C-alpha cells in the first residue's frame, strides 16, 4: 500500500496539473458544464452535457466542427448551440 500510494498520487497530480487546465478553453468548459434534458434516443430521460451531445453519433463530424467553430468565434451563443444540438438529436 505504501509503495502504490505515492505512484498513484504522482500520476494523478501530473495528469491533472499537466493536461487539463492549460488546454481547456472557457468555451469548452461552458459546453461541458451546460446540461440539457434530451427526450430522444439513448439519452432519453437523462441530463447530458452539450459537449457529450456534440460528440455523440447523432451529430455528424462536419456539423460538430462548424458548430464549435461558430461558438468559439462568438457567432453563436451557448443557448443557440443548445437549441441546434437538441434539435438535431431529437430529429435523429
N, C-alpha and C positions, 0 to 999 in steps of 0.2 A: 504494500500500500504506500509506504513512504517513497519507494522508488518511482511508482507510477504517478503520484500526485504532482511532483514538480514538472514532469514531462507534459502532462495534460495541461497544467496551468500555463506553461511556456507556450505551447502550441495555441491554446485558446487566446492568450493575450496577444501573441504575434498576429494571429489571424484576424482578430477584431481590430486591433490598432493599425495593422499594416494594410488591410484591404479595404474595409468599408468606408470609414469616414472621409478620407480624401477623395474617393471616387464618386460617391453618391451626390448627385446634384439636388438642389432643393425641389425642382420639378419632379424628379424621380421619387423623392421621399413623399411628396404630395400624392402621387399616384399609388404608392404602396400603402399609405395610411388612409386613403379615402375608400370606404367600403360601400357597396351597393347591394340591395336586395335584388336577386335575379330570380325570375319566375319561369325559367326555361332550362331545358337540358339537365346536365349533371349538376348544375349549380342551384337548381330549384330548391327554394326554401332556405338557402344559405346566404350569409353575408360574405361577399367576396371583394377583395381589393381590385381597384381598377387595373393595377399592374398585372395581377393574375389573369383577369379577363382579357387584357390586351395580348397576353402571351398564351392564351388558350387556342385550341384548334378552331374555334369559332371565328377568329379574326385572321383573315389572310395576311401573310407577311407584308405584302405591299401596302395594305391598308394600315397595318400597325406602324410601319415606318413613317408613312405620311402623317398619321395622327400624332406620333411622337415628335416629328419634326415641327409640325404646326404648333403643338402645345409648347414645346421648348422655345420656339421663336416668339411666343406670346400672341400668336394669331388665333389660338383657340383658348378659351377659359377652361378651367377644371370642370365646370358644370357642363360645358359643351362636349368635352371629351366623354364625360359620364353619360350624357344623352346618346351620343353616337354609338358608343360601345354597347350600352344597354339595348339599343335598338337592333344592332347587328346580331347580338346574342339571342335576343328574343325572336327575331325573324328566322334565325338558323334553326 
